[in-house]
Amino acid sequence: MEPSGYVQTSARLDATFAALADPTRRAILARLAKGEASVTDLAEPFAMSQPAISKHLKVLERAGLISRGQDAQRRPRRLEARALRNASEWLENYRQFWEAQFRRLDTLLQDLQTGGRKRGKRAVRKAKAGSLRQAHGGPSPGLPRGSE
């Protein structure tokens, strides 16, 4: 069973990451980060037809990454950063995970350098078993010393 709101959030993230997977769309977003632009302005640096650029813009619009304004005859596009913020928040969880893993590795390496050969081998075995805390008697991985 999936948590409440998971499917909706997942669909939004899927659309965002699918849109970001293409380098042309990322370049369009980078241009729109400087300010709104017309389709003609957005198509200018690319060696592709305006209909091809329009298809990229539709993907970005469906993902909620850009919106279309209306200024008389022009329909300028502008960046909608909310969808990027949601993707960034999702990625932040993984950044924190990897930082915790690197802190555990730093602790293990420090223990290996200061604890001698026998103690170091024991620390490696316990770390592999997921009990790094017992191996060196320090705080739980991911917590600063003295926070327990």
Secondary structure per residue as TSV (DSSP state, phi and psi in degrees):
chain	resnum	aa	ss	phi	psi
A	1	M	-	360.0	134.3
A	2	E	-	-91.4	147.2
A	3	P	-	-61.6	153.8
A	4	S	T	-57.6	133.9
A	5	G	T	82.1	-4.9
A	6	Y	H	-64.0	-44.9
A	7	V	H	-63.3	-44.0
A	8	Q	H	-64.3	-46.1
A	9	T	H	-63.5	-42.2
A	10	S	H	-62.5	-42.3
A	11	A	H	-64.1	-40.2
A	12	R	H	-65.1	-44.5
A	13	L	H	-64.8	-40.4
A	14	D	H	-58.2	-46.0
A	15	A	H	-65.1	-40.3
A	16	T	H	-63.9	-50.9
A	17	F	H	-68.0	-33.4
A	18	A	H	-64.3	-41.2
A	19	A	H	-66.1	-39.4
A	20	L	H	-75.2	-12.5
A	21	A	T	-69.3	-19.3
A	22	D	S	-98.1	129.1
A	23	P	H	-63.8	-31.5
A	24	T	H	-64.8	-43.5
A	25	R	H	-66.7	-37.3
A	26	R	H	-64.1	-38.8
A	27	A	H	-65.6	-38.3
A	28	I	H	-62.6	-44.3
A	29	L	H	-62.7	-40.0
A	30	A	H	-62.3	-40.5
A	31	R	H	-65.2	-42.7
A	32	L	H	-70.1	-19.6
A	33	A	T	-65.7	-21.1
A	34	K	T	-85.7	-13.5
A	35	G	-	144.1	166.5
A	36	E	-	-65.7	156.8
A	37	A	B	-152.4	154.0
A	38	S	-	-81.2	167.3
A	39	V	H	-60.6	-40.5
A	40	T	H	-61.3	-44.5
A	41	D	H	-62.6	-40.5
A	42	L	H	-69.9	-32.8
A	43	A	H	-76.9	-23.2
A	44	E	T	-50.4	-49.1
A	45	P	T	-76.9	-4.8
A	46	F	S	-103.9	145.8
A	47	A	S	-91.7	61.9
A	48	M	S	-147.6	163.3
A	49	S	-	-72.0	161.1
A	50	Q	H	-64.1	-37.8
A	51	P	H	-61.4	-34.6
A	52	A	H	-66.7	-41.8
A	53	I	H	-63.5	-40.0
A	54	S	H	-60.4	-37.3
A	55	K	H	-63.9	-41.9
A	56	H	H	-62.1	-41.1
A	57	L	H	-63.9	-37.1
A	58	K	H	-63.9	-40.8
A	59	V	H	-61.7	-44.5
A	60	L	H	-65.3	-37.4
A	61	E	H	-66.7	-45.1
A	62	R	H	-61.0	-33.2
A	63	A	T	-78.7	-7.2
A	64	G	T	79.3	14.5
A	65	L	S	-84.4	-23.5
A	66	I	E	-136.7	161.9
A	67	S	E	-132.0	162.2
A	68	R	E	-110.1	123.7
A	69	G	-	-94.6	179.8
A	70	Q	-	-139.8	117.8
A	71	D	B	-130.0	89.7
A	72	A	T	57.2	-116.3
A	73	Q	T	-82.8	-21.6
A	74	R	B	-82.2	153.4
A	75	R	-	-130.0	74.4
A	76	P	-	-66.9	148.3
A	77	R	E	-98.6	149.1
A	78	R	E	-138.5	153.2
A	79	L	E	-72.0	137.8
A	80	E	-	-116.1	101.1
A	81	A	H	-77.1	-13.0
A	82	R	H	-56.3	-44.8
A	83	A	H	-63.5	-36.3
A	84	L	H	-67.5	-36.9
A	85	R	H	-62.5	-42.7
A	86	N	H	-60.9	-42.6
A	87	A	H	-66.2	-40.0
A	88	S	H	-63.4	-41.8
A	89	E	H	-63.6	-39.0
A	90	W	H	-64.3	-43.6
A	91	L	H	-67.4	-31.2
A	92	E	H	-56.8	-36.8
A	93	N	H	-59.2	-39.6
A	94	Y	H	-75.3	-33.6
A	95	R	H	-61.5	-44.1
A	96	Q	H	-63.6	-39.9
A	97	F	H	-58.1	-49.2
A	98	W	H	-68.1	-34.8
A	99	E	H	-61.8	-41.8
A	100	A	H	-63.0	-39.9
A	101	Q	H	-64.3	-40.9
A	102	F	H	-67.8	-35.7
A	103	R	H	-63.7	-40.8
A	104	R	H	-62.1	-42.8
A	105	L	H	-64.0	-43.0
A	106	D	H	-58.5	-44.0
A	107	T	H	-63.1	-43.9
A	108	L	H	-62.4	-45.5
A	109	L	H	-64.0	-40.0
A	110	Q	H	-63.6	-41.5
A	111	D	H	-64.7	-40.2
A	112	L	H	-64.3	-37.0
A	113	Q	H	-73.4	-34.1
A	114	T	H	-102.8	-17.1
A	115	G	S	-95.7	-1.8
A	116	G	H	84.9	169.4
A	117	R	H	-66.7	-49.6
A	118	K	H	-63.0	-48.2
A	119	R	H	-62.7	-37.3
A	120	G	H	-63.6	-42.9
A	121	K	H	-64.3	-39.5
A	122	R	H	-64.8	-40.1
A	123	A	H	-63.2	-40.0
A	124	V	H	-63.2	-45.3
A	125	R	H	-61.4	-45.0
A	126	K	H	-69.1	-35.2
A	127	A	H	-65.2	-40.3
A	128	K	H	-64.1	-31.8
A	129	A	T	-81.1	-2.7
A	130	G	T	89.0	13.2
A	131	S	-	-120.0	54.8
A	132	L	H	-60.7	-35.4
A	133	R	H	-58.6	-43.9
A	134	Q	H	-68.3	-29.6
A	135	A	H	-66.3	-34.6
A	136	H	H	-123.8	0.7
A	137	G	-	71.1	14.7
A	138	G	-	-95.0	-168.7
A	139	P	-	-70.6	168.2
A	140	S	-	-61.9	146.5
A	141	P	T	-55.7	138.8
A	142	G	T	91.3	-10.3
A	143	L	S	-109.2	138.9
A	144	P	-	-66.7	153.6
A	145	R	T	-58.7	138.6
A	146	G	T	84.0	5.5
A	147	S	-	-96.5	1.0
A	148	E	-	-91.2	360.0
